[in-house]
Amino acid sequence: QVQLVESGGGLVQAGGSLRLSCAASGSTFTIDVMGWYRQAPGKQRELVARINRGGGTNYDDSVKGRFTISRDSAKNTVYLQMNSLKPEDTAVYYCNIRTILYQESWGQGTQVTVSS
């Protein structure tokens, strides 16, 4: 099993930046894909960005050019650099991993609030 601990959320003004971190522990050698999802009040959880073992990335269209996902495999940590934040980015952000056996783990979530 893999456990995830997120950090880095908070309150920021529109146009500002935040960096989220997610540290994995446990059976980290099985991790394939690491990613970030978000869920705004009254909405479904949605993919923000993900990165695979080879460094390939996917982004939701709404964050392309503003958010950057990166991964430090030596530290078993995934980051989400969020720039040019907008009020519509306000949500609880969840770290997610998928193992080579297609098992998933979720972090506890971290609140990101962007004020206008």
Secondary structure, DSSP 8 states (H G I E B T S, - for coil): -EEEEEE--EEEETT--EEEEEEEEESGGGEEEEEEEEE-TTS--EEEEEE-TT--EEE-TTTTTTEEEEEETTTTEEEEEE-S--GGG-EEEEEEEEETT--EEE---EEEEEE-
